[in-house]
């Protein structure tokens, strides 16, 4: 341990390296998605912990980093909790997954930014019609389970420890 928590810049560098050889469903570098989610968290008023979690939100799920790395990382427990909350587990029901996100302070904003980028029409447009239709329905279902329907987001979507971002 270095005696300090990793900065957002350090987390970004780790995430970029960990995902460097991965691509998304459209064949684009996966780090573009991570950067977009981190940007989405920032513009939605997220704090540094949520931005760090955004950079790491798919690291465990996509096996870019092992869970042991996250457990030992010099990060606040709240950041680790957000990363684990948005990490979909194999065979997990969407209702369990979304309940965990809703129960974890700060995680909803990270997932909201993730869903916004995943459902971006320009991003979906490059996929085949069947994949586009399947993913659009999946993202809509997750948004509904998280209470992200309509024009307003739930009041607790941001980190309650950062009330000025509400």
C-alpha positions as CSV (number, residue, x, y, z in Angstrom):
1,X,0.0,0.0,0.0
2,X,1.2,3.5,-0.8
3,X,-0.6,5.1,2.2
4,X,-3.1,7.0,0.0
5,X,-6.1,6.2,-2.0
6,X,-5.7,6.1,-5.8
7,X,-6.7,9.3,-7.5
8,X,-9.3,9.3,-10.3
9,X,-6.4,9.8,-12.8
10,X,-4.6,6.7,-11.4
11,X,-7.8,4.7,-11.5
12,X,-8.4,5.8,-15.1
13,X,-4.8,4.7,-16.1
14,X,-5.4,1.3,-14.4
15,X,-8.7,0.9,-16.2
16,X,-7.3,1.9,-19.6
17,X,-4.5,-0.6,-19.2
18,X,-6.7,-3.4,-18.0
19,X,-9.2,-3.0,-20.8
20,X,-6.6,-2.0,-23.5
21,X,-7.1,-5.0,-25.7
22,X,-10.9,-5.3,-25.3
23,X,-13.5,-4.0,-27.8
24,X,-17.2,-3.4,-27.5
25,X,-20.0,-5.1,-29.4
26,X,-19.4,-2.7,-32.3
27,X,-15.7,-3.5,-32.4
28,X,-14.7,-0.1,-30.9
29,X,-12.0,0.1,-28.2
30,X,-13.7,-0.6,-24.9
31,X,-12.0,2.3,-23.1
32,X,-14.2,4.6,-25.2
33,X,-17.2,3.2,-23.3
34,X,-15.4,3.7,-19.9
35,X,-14.5,7.3,-20.7
36,X,-18.1,8.0,-21.8
37,X,-19.5,6.5,-18.6
38,X,-17.0,8.5,-16.5
39,X,-17.9,11.6,-18.4
40,X,-21.6,10.8,-17.9
41,X,-21.2,10.5,-14.2
42,X,-19.3,13.8,-14.1
43,X,-21.9,15.8,-16.0
44,X,-24.6,14.3,-13.8
45,X,-22.9,15.8,-10.8
46,X,-21.1,12.7,-9.5
47,X,-18.2,12.9,-7.1
48,X,-14.7,11.6,-7.5
49,X,-15.6,8.2,-6.0
50,X,-18.4,7.7,-8.5
51,X,-16.2,8.8,-11.3
52,X,-13.6,6.2,-10.2
53,X,-16.3,3.6,-9.9
54,X,-17.3,4.5,-13.5
55,X,-13.8,3.8,-14.8
56,X,-13.9,0.4,-13.0
57,X,-17.6,-0.5,-13.5
58,X,-17.0,-3.3,-15.9
59,X,-13.5,-4.4,-14.8
60,X,-14.6,-7.4,-12.7
61,X,-17.5,-8.4,-14.9
62,X,-15.4,-8.4,-18.0
63,X,-12.4,-10.1,-16.2
64,X,-10.2,-7.1,-17.0
65,X,-9.2,-7.1,-13.4
66,X,-9.6,-9.9,-10.8
67,X,-12.0,-9.4,-7.8
68,X,-8.9,-9.8,-5.6
69,X,-7.4,-6.7,-7.2
70,X,-10.4,-4.7,-6.3
71,X,-10.5,-6.0,-2.7
72,X,-6.8,-5.0,-2.2
73,X,-6.9,-1.8,-4.1
74,X,-6.2,1.5,-2.4
75,X,-9.7,2.8,-2.8
76,X,-12.4,3.9,-0.4
77,X,-14.8,1.1,0.5
78,X,-17.6,3.1,-1.0
79,X,-15.9,3.0,-4.4
80,X,-15.4,-0.8,-4.1
81,X,-19.0,-1.2,-3.1
82,X,-20.3,0.8,-6.1
83,X,-18.1,-1.3,-8.5
84,X,-19.4,-4.5,-7.0
85,X,-23.0,-3.3,-7.0
86,X,-22.9,-2.6,-10.8
87,X,-21.1,-5.9,-11.5
88,X,-23.6,-8.4,-13.0
89,X,-23.0,-11.9,-11.7
90,X,-23.4,-14.9,-14.0
91,X,-27.0,-16.2,-14.0
92,X,-28.2,-13.4,-11.7
93,X,-31.8,-12.2,-12.1
94,X,-32.2,-8.6,-13.2
95,X,-34.4,-7.9,-10.1
96,X,-31.6,-9.0,-7.8
97,X,-29.0,-7.0,-9.7
98,X,-31.0,-3.8,-9.8
99,X,-32.0,-4.2,-6.1
100,X,-28.3,-4.3,-5.2
101,X,-27.6,-1.2,-7.2
102,X,-30.5,0.7,-5.5
103,X,-29.2,-0.4,-2.1
104,X,-25.7,0.8,-2.7
105,X,-25.1,4.6,-2.2
106,X,-23.8,6.2,-5.3
107,X,-24.2,3.2,-7.6
108,X,-27.4,4.3,-9.3
109,X,-25.7,7.3,-10.9
110,X,-22.9,5.1,-12.2
111,X,-25.4,2.6,-13.7
112,X,-27.5,5.5,-15.1
113,X,-24.5,6.9,-17.0
114,X,-23.6,3.3,-18.2
115,X,-27.2,2.8,-19.5
116,X,-27.2,6.2,-21.2
117,X,-24.1,5.4,-23.1
118,X,-25.1,1.8,-23.9
119,X,-28.5,3.0,-25.2
120,X,-27.1,5.8,-27.2
121,X,-28.8,5.5,-30.6
122,X,-25.6,6.3,-32.5
123,X,-23.9,3.5,-30.7
124,X,-26.7,1.0,-31.2
125,X,-27.1,2.0,-34.9
126,X,-23.9,0.1,-35.9
127,X,-25.2,-3.2,-34.5
128,X,-27.2,-5.7,-36.4
129,X,-31.0,-5.3,-36.1
130,X,-31.5,-8.4,-33.8
131,X,-28.8,-7.3,-31.4
132,X,-30.0,-3.7,-31.4
133,X,-33.6,-4.8,-30.6
134,X,-32.5,-7.2,-27.9
135,X,-30.3,-4.6,-26.2
136,X,-32.8,-1.8,-26.5
137,X,-35.4,-3.9,-24.7
138,X,-32.9,-5.1,-22.0
139,X,-31.7,-1.5,-21.3
140,X,-35.3,-0.3,-21.0
141,X,-36.1,-3.1,-18.6
142,X,-33.1,-2.3,-16.4
143,X,-34.1,1.5,-16.5
144,X,-37.6,0.6,-15.4
145,X,-36.4,-1.7,-12.5
146,X,-34.1,1.2,-11.4
147,X,-36.9,3.8,-11.5
148,X,-35.1,5.6,-14.3
149,X,-38.2,6.0,-16.5
150,X,-39.6,9.3,-17.6
151,X,-37.8,12.6,-17.5
152,X,-36.7,12.7,-13.9
153,X,-34.2,10.5,-12.1
154,X,-34.9,9.2,-8.6
155,X,-33.7,11.6,-5.8
156,X,-31.1,9.1,-4.5
157,X,-29.3,8.5,-7.8
158,X,-26.4,10.5,-6.7
159,X,-24.1,10.1,-3.8
160,X,-25.9,11.2,-0.6
161,X,-22.5,12.2,0.8
162,X,-22.3,14.8,-1.9
163,X,-25.7,16.7,-1.5
164,X,-24.7,19.6,-3.7
165,X,-25.0,17.4,-6.7
166,X,-28.7,16.6,-6.2
